[in-house]
Amino acid sequence: MEFPRSFICTAFIIFLGIVARWIHSRKPPSGTRLPPCPKNGLPIVGHTFQIPPFHSWFKFKAWTDELGPIVRFRIFGRENIVISSEKIANDLLRERGSIYSSREHLTMAADYLSGNLRPLLLDYSDRWRRGRKLMHRLTMTSAAASYQPMQSLESIRMLYDLLRDPDHYEVWFSRYASGLIFRIGYGKAIRTGEEVHAQRILQVVHTLERIASPGSYLVDSLTFLKYLPEWMAPFKREGRRLHDIELNLFRTLLRDVQAETEQANGEAQTLAPSFARTWLESKASFGLTEDEAAYVLGTLFEAGSGTTAAAMISFILTMVLFPQWQQAMCDELERTVGDRMPEFEDVPNLPVCRSVIKEVLRWRPVTAGGVPHQLIVDDVYNGYFFPKGTTVHANQWAIHRDPALYPDPETFNPNRWLDPSYPTYREPLSKYPCLQNFSAFGFGRRICPGMNIAENSLHLLPPRVIWACRITKKRGPDGEEITPPLYDYTTGFNTQPRPFQFHLEARSKERKAAIEDAFRKVQASDPLTSTANYKLGQSCRQ
């Protein structure tokens, strides 16, 4: 068989690139050492073939159990370390944030898909800092508090549909999360989830998760492949096509708000407040181009739409598997709010509810593998040498299973946040447990920008769901209870339980009626929706 000349040239270029990276690997300075490394690494390719294509955090955890909280591995000559201790992650990623806050450059996701505009994937640069300034303005604690009425409104819509059609729970949690961010991002409502813009932006989120997942594209490991001509590199055509789609979408969403503001003829106060309007009214102070701002706003949607929904689906799973904690939440709600719906003002008096959702995020983190950071200069920590360019993985799955901090870590146990005998206990219980700076949201300067908004959602939704609903195992045709698996989660950047069966019903006729009454009031008073335009389950019925 005779190979085409282009194939032979490509293979030779790949071989030369790998060899060059292998030859130029750094040795540690005198008095330092490299972290321990798994056995059976191969010349040139390193540990590439030992890392599974999905749920890699399990493999990293196994290495941690064998070698300790800092483990080194190599992929085609690229240095990586896995951190499996919250203290070490904070020491490096927070306390030394000025040198650990860059990103590993994912050529396909950053260059071709994102046009080097997506803040999540930007290196530690002026462009990233300008975008972060806008994100901070939009999501800081005081701003997040102003969004609480919208969170309450969307949660009522979610409860109404969850009670009427619990089989489509994923749709309702997703619509809550995306509807909230769409509302505060662009001043628009998502009524059914089938709106064109809503579907397009969710597709953008799924595309990013697919393309940015480790190992998805060879060019991310062998970056010199980007110099191949386009006819030899189909990933270039794919990335540019997808970039055009998402850039056009982000521009359209921003320009729609701009057009509405201009059409208001000086009466912009009649329009719904939004992230987009905040930027449009203060452009000069942020120093962002239109496309940079469009991507910042789109990124906030990406960060908020999938993660909150995934956390809530894991919450439902834990309520099915651990009914004793559902009862503990119910008992606390009965003592605190009785027959009225929980409100944000009740959150300080609901430590059990807060402990349950925090334990959900510990036990089943949404971004289980974390988002890798990159070191921009040589560094030494506890005698270990990390060369410039090292990719640092704060493995949330292992961090949340550190037995020194979380005794009996595989057990779902919210008591670890409530009982003074546990190392994670903090006082006062009117404030703690909370989600501020929790490792589930990342570390240091790259911590999730929407953390404050997410915390408010996750402190309101679980109490409201348990106040309104009773969740139990579903029974099969033979009358036997169906127990969902402990871990059957989707693959990708963010993960959530695959569809599972359970039974959900209203706790009482009175509470169901209260939800229906609250829904009617919301539909009548909300300027972005109306009862006439709302169709239950349109996304499911068609």
C-alpha positions, 0 to 999 in steps of 0.5 A, spaced: 500 500 500 502 506 497 501 512 502 500 519 499 505 524 500 501 529 504 500 523 509 507 522 510 509 529 510 504 530 516 506 524 520 513 526 519 511 533 522 508 530 528 514 525 529 519 531 529 514 536 534 513 530 539 521 529 539 523 536 540 518 537 546 521 531 549 528 533 548 527 540 551 523 537 557 526 541 563 530 538 569 529 540 576 534 545 579 538 543 585 535 542 591 528 541 588 525 534 585 519 533 580 513 530 583 511 523 583 509 520 577 505 514 575 509 508 572 509 505 565 509 512 562 512 511 555 517 515 551 515 521 547 507 520 548 508 520 556 501 517 560 497 519 554 494 512 553 493 511 561 488 517 561 481 515 559 477 519 554 472 521 559 471 521 567 478 522 567 478 524 574 477 517 577 484 516 574 487 522 577 484 520 584 487 513 583 493 516 582 492 520 588 491 514 592 497 511 590 502 517 590 499 523 594 496 529 593 501 532 588 502 527 582 505 529 575 504 526 568 506 528 561 502 528 555 506 528 548 512 532 552 507 537 556 508 537 563 501 536 568 500 536 575 494 534 579 492 537 585 488 533 590 488 537 596 484 543 598 489 547 602 495 546 596 490 548 591 488 554 595 496 555 596 498 555 589 491 557 585 489 563 590 495 565 594 500 565 588 494 567 583 498 572 579 502 566 576 497 560 576 491 564 573 493 563 566 489 557 561 492 551 558 491 553 550 486 549 547 488 551 540 481 548 537 477 551 542 480 557 544 483 559 537 478 556 532 471 556 536 472 562 540 476 567 536 480 568 542 474 572 545 471 567 550 474 569 557 473 562 560 479 560 555 483 566 555 490 566 558 492 571 563 492 577 559 489 584 559 483 582 554 481 577 560 482 582 565 478 587 562 472 582 561 473 580 568 472 587 570 465 587 567 463 580 569 465 582 576 460 589 576 455 584 573 455 579 578 458 582 585 454 580 591 450 587 591 448 586 584 447 578 585 442 581 590 438 585 585 436 579 581 433 575 587 426 577 585 427 574 578 430 568 581 423 567 585 419 569 579 423 563 575 423 558 581 415 559 581 414 557 574 419 551 575 415 549 580 408 549 577 411 545 571 415 540 575 408 539 579 404 538 573 409 534 569 415 531 573 417 526 568 420 532 564 424 535 570 430 536 566 427 541 561 424 545 567 431 545 571 434 547 564 429 552 563 429 555 570 437 556 569 437 559 562 431 563 563 434 566 569 440 568 565 437 570 559 432 575 563 438 578 567 443 578 561 438 580 555 432 583 559 428 577 555 424 571 557 424 564 555 417 561 556 418 554 553 425 553 552 423 552 544 425 560 542 430 560 537 435 564 541 434 559 547 435 553 543 441 556 539 445 559 545 444 552 548 447 549 542 453 553 543 454 551 550 454 543 548 458 545 542 463 548 547 463 542 552 464 537 546 470 541 543 473 543 550 473 536 553 480 533 554 483 529 548 477 531 543 482 534 538 489 532 537 491 539 535 490 541 543 496 536 544 500 537 538 499 545 537 504 545 531 498 542 527 495 548 526 500 550 521 498 545 516 494 548 510 487 548 511 486 542 506 490 538 511 486 540 517 479 539 517 479 541 524 480 549 522 474 549 517 470 546 523 472 551 528 471 557 523 464 555 521 462 554 529 465 560 531 461 564 525 455 561 528 456 563 535 459 570 534 453 572 530 448 569 535 452 573 541 452 579 536 445 579 535 443 578 542 447 584 544 445 588 538 437 587 539 438 590 546 441 596 543 436 597 538 431 596 543 434 602 548 435 606 542 427 605 540 425 607 547 427 614 545 430 616 552 425 612 556 430 606 557 428 606 564 421 602 561 426 597 559 428 591 563 435 592 566 440 587 564 447 585 563 447 588 556 444 594 558 449 595 563 455 595 558 451 599 553 450 605 558 458 604 560 462 602 554 467 607 555 469 605 563 470 597 561 475 598 554 472 592 551 470 592 543 463 590 541 465 582 540 469 582 547 463 584 550 458 580 546 463 574 548 463 576 556 455 576 556 455 570 552 460 566 557 456 568 563 450 565 560 454 559 558 457 559 566 450 559 569 445 555 564 448 548 565 451 548 572 445 550 576 441 545 572 446 540 573 446 541 580 439 541 581 438 534 578 443 531 582 439 534 588 433 530 586 437 524 585 440 525 592 433 526 595 431 519 592 437 515 594 437 519 601 430 520 604 432 521 611 435 528 608 429 530 605 425 529 611 430 533 615 429 538 610 422 538 610 422 538 618 426 544 618 421 548 613 415 546 617 418 549 623 421 555 619 415 557 614 410 552 615 404 553 610 407 559 606 412 558 601 420 559 603 423 566 601 430 569 600 429 572 607 428 565 610 435 562 608 439 564 614 434 560 618 435 554 614 442 551 615 439 544 614 437 546 607 443 549 605 448 543 608 444 539 603 445 542 597 453 544 599 453 536 600 450 535 593 456 539 590 461 536 594 459 529 593 457 530 586 461 536 583 458 539 576 465 540 574 468 534 577 475 535 574 476 542 574 478 547 569 485 547 568 490 553 570 497 554 567 503 556 570 506 562 567 513 562 570 517 556 574 515 555 581 517 551 587 512 548 592 514 544 598 521 542 594 517 540 588 519 544 582 514 546 577 516 548 570 513 554 566 507 552 562 505 546 567 498 545 566 495 544 573 489 540 574 485 542 581 481 535 581 475 537 584 473 529 585 479 528 589 479 534 593 472 533 595 474 526 597 480 528 602 479 524 608 482 529 612 477 534 611 471 530 609 471 523 613 468 518 610 468 522 604 464 517 599 458 517 604 453 523 603 452 526 609 450 533 610 452 533 618 459 534 616 457 542 615 452 542 621 456 538 627 462 541 630 465 534 631 467 535 623 473 539 620 468 543 616 463 545 621 463 553 622 459 558 626 454 561 626 449 557 622 445 563 620 451 564 615 454 557 614 454 553 611 454 557 605 457 556 598 462 562 598 469 560 595 467 553 595 472 549 591 466 546 587 466 553 584 474 553 582 479 557 585 483 564 585 482 569 580 479 564 575 473 562 580 466 562 577 464 569 576 457 567 577 458 564 584 454 569 587 448 568 583 448 561 583 449 561 590 442 565 591 439 560 586 441 554 590 439 556 596 432 558 594 430 552 589 431 546 594 427 549 599 422 550 595 422 544 591 421 540 598 416 545 601 412 543 595 413 536 593 414 529 596 420 525 592 420 518 592 422 512 588 418 509 583 415 503 583 416 498 577 410 494 574 412 488 579 411 493 585 418 493 587 422 500 588 426 502 582 433 505 585 437 509 581 444 508 580 449 512 585 453 514 579 451 514 572 453 521 569 454 524 563 460 525 559 463 532 558 466 539 561 460 539 566 456 533 568 449 531 571 446 524 572 443 521 566 435 520 566 433 516 572 426 514 574 422 517 581 416 519 583 414 526 585 407 529 587 405 535 591 405 535 599 398 537 599 392 540 595 393 546 599 401 547 597 399 545 590 394 550 590 398 555 593 403 554 587 398 555 582 396 561 585 403 564 585 404 562 578 397 566 575 400 572 579 407 571 576 404 571 569 399 576 570 404 581 573 411 579 569 412 584 564 416 579 560 411 574 559 403 573 559 398 567 560 396 568 553 403 567 551 405 561 555 404 554 553 405 548 558 410 543 556 411 546 549 418 543 548 416 536 550 409 536 547 411 537 540 
